[in-house]
Amino acid sequence: MKLASFAIGILAFLLTANTAQAELMGISFYNITNNGNENIANQLGAEVRDRSEAFDYFGEAIASDEVLFTFTNNVDSGINSNIGEIYFDDGTILSQTRIIDSLGGFTKYTGGTIKPGNLPSGNNISPAFVATAGFGADTTKNPKNGVNATIDILGIVIKLQTGLDFGDVQTALTDGPLRLGLHVRSIGAGAADFSDSFVSNPFGDGPAAIATPIPAAMWLFGPALLALTGVIRRKPQKLS
């Protein structure tokens, strides 16, 4: 019984050690324009993950002072559209960024200079959306390579300012110092000229969090430990 308890204890330790610190936050959007007469806000989504979540879910290794933002467009349950440009309106949270294309499906974005330089109509809301230079992603060279299918997932890795962590990102998204902006093009079948702008909602309005996969250590050791527990629990047979 002691050995069985020990095995179960190891199993529980592996589970908690790999998931206790994992952080995930869902982000939803609202439209600030309605040029195409189609409000597709509910099919747009973003999530931000810490180091553990980025590796557990996508197998992407990021530094402890980085977070992974991912962007999706649920076209299958919505309306044809393409996320053309992504903007960050940041106070003092972000330091630098890099893009990870095709975490799902196929995307091809560039960073650095984004055109247009600010989220279209972003200056018409209060407080005005002012894009932080050097952050975000753009598909200017070929808009068709944007997030335009349900399977498409674009990743943007953000390095945080010195001394900040995932909790600071959550607070900034909740209270407003950090906002995300999406410029969505080609809204609706054959409506290539229609585009609209969307801004992130405060925390609490985001989509349901995606379940974290079983950590790698559990896949490796879990079956063996369960088998060991089963063997230990068998009653010894009496010799005749």
N, C-alpha and C positions, 0 to 999 in steps of 0.2 A: 504493500500500500504506500510505503514511503517513496519507493521508486516511481510509482505511478503519479503521485502528487508532484514529485520533482519534474517528471516529464511534462506534465500539464503546466507547471510553473514556467518552464522554459518556453513552452508554446505561447503562453500569455505574454511573456517578456518580449519575445520576437515581434509579436503583434503590436504591443504598445511602443516599443522602441522605434519602430519604423513609421508609426502613424501619429504618435502623440503630438508632434510638433508641426504636422502638415496643416497648412492653411490654404483655404480657397474662398474666394468671394465672387458672387455672381453680380453682373452689372446689366441693367436694361437701359433703354433709350426712349426719348420722346422727340417728336418732330418739332422743329422751329419754323419750317416752311411746309407748304403743301401744294407744290407746283403741279404735281401729277394727279392730284385729287385721289391719291391712294396713300393712306397712312400705314406704312409697313413697319412701324416701330416695333410691333410685337414679334416680328420675325428676326430682328437684329439682336445680337447678344455679344457680350464680352465677359471674360472671366480673368481674374488675376490670381496667380499661384505663387507660393513661396518655393524655396529650393526643393523641399521634400516632395511637394505636390507636382512640381514640374518634372521631376525624375520618375516618380511613381506612375504618373499618368501618361506622359509622353516619352519618357526615357531621355529627356533633355537635361544635361548637366549644366547648371548655372551656379554662380557664386553665392555665398551666404548673404552678400549685400546686394543681390539682384532679385527681381521678381519677373515673372513671365505673364504678359497680357496676351490673351487669345481672342480672336474675333471671328464670329460666325454669322451666317445669313441663311435662315431656314426657308429656302425657296420652295422646297417640296410642299410645305404647308402654307405657303404664302403666295407672293407675286414675284415674277421675274425682276431681278434688280442686281446691281453690281456695286459693291463698296469700292469706290474709287480712291478716296483719300481719307486718311485717319490722322486726327490732330490730338495733341495734348495741351490743355490749358493748365499750366503748373505754377504753383507758388514757389516753394523752396524744397521740393521733394526729390526731383529727378536730377541725375547727373549726366548720364549718357545712355545711348540706346543702340541696339542691333536687331536686325530683322531675321526671323526664321521662317522661310517660305515653306509651304506645303506640309505643315504638320498633319494635315488631312487634305485629300484632293490635290488640287494644283493651284498655286498662287505665285505671282512674281511681282514683288514690290521693290521699290528703292527708297532709301532714307535720305536724310540731309535736307535739301531744298525741296519743298512741296509747293505745287502750283494748283490752285491759288494759294497764296501764303497764309491766309486765314480761312477758317470755316465760313463758307458763303452764308451771309445773313447772320453770322455770329455776333456782329456788333449791334444787332437789333434786339437782343434779349438783355435782361438785367439780372445780375451783372453781365456785361458784355463778355463774350467768349473771345479771348485773345490767345491765339496759338503761340506756344513757346517755340522759338526758332531752334531747328536742329533735331526736333523730336517728331515722331510719327512715321507715316509710310504713304507712298504714292504709286499709282500705276499709270502715270502720264504717258509713257512711251507706248503702252498697249493696254488700254482699259479692260480688255477682255480677260486679262490675267488676274483680275481682282477676285474678291470673295463673291462669287455669283452662283454657287451651288451649295446645297446643304452639306456636302461632304468637305467643302473647303474650310480650312482652318489656317489663319495667319497668326504667327507668333511674333511678338515684339518683346525683347528682353530689355528691361530698364535697370540700370545701375542707380542705386540710391545715393543721396548725399551722405557724407560721413556721419556715422552715429545713428542713422535712421534704420528702421526695420519694417517688417510687413505690417505691424500694428499702426505705424505712422501712415502707411499707404491707405489702410482701411479708414482711418480717421479723416485723412484728406479727402477721400472719395465721399465720405459721409457728410462732412461739414462744408465741402465745396471748394477748398483751395486747389484740388485736383479734379479736373473734368476731362472727359473724352468727347471728341467730336467726330462724327462720320459724315462724309459727303457721299451720298448714294446716287449712282447714275443709272440710266436706262431702265427706269421704273415702268413696269407693265410691258406686255407684248407689243412690240413695234413702236414703243414710246422712247426711242433712243435719246430724244432731246429733253426728256423730263428728268430732273434731278431734285433731290431734297436734302436738307441738312438735319442732323439729329445730334442731341446732346445727352450725356449720361444722366440717369436719375440718381438721386441719393441712395445710399445703401438701405435695403429693406424692400426695394422694388425690383431687385434683380431676379433672374431666373433661378430655379431650383439648382442647388449644387449637384454636380455630377459625382456619382459614387466613386470613391477612390479604389483602384484595383488592389487586390491582395499584394502586399509587398513581396519583393523577390525572395527575401529570406523565408517567408512563409511557404512559397512554392517549393523551395529547396528542402526545408526541414519539416514542414508541417506534416506531410504524409508519413514520414519516417517516425516522427514522434507519436502520431496517432496510432501507428502500427505497434510501436513499442508499448504504448499504453494498453492496447488490446491484448498483447501477449501477457503483460503483467497481470491483467485482471482475470485471465483464465485460471480456473481452479485446477490444482495439480490432480492428476488422475491417480487413483489408488492402485497399487500393484496387486494382482491377484495371487 
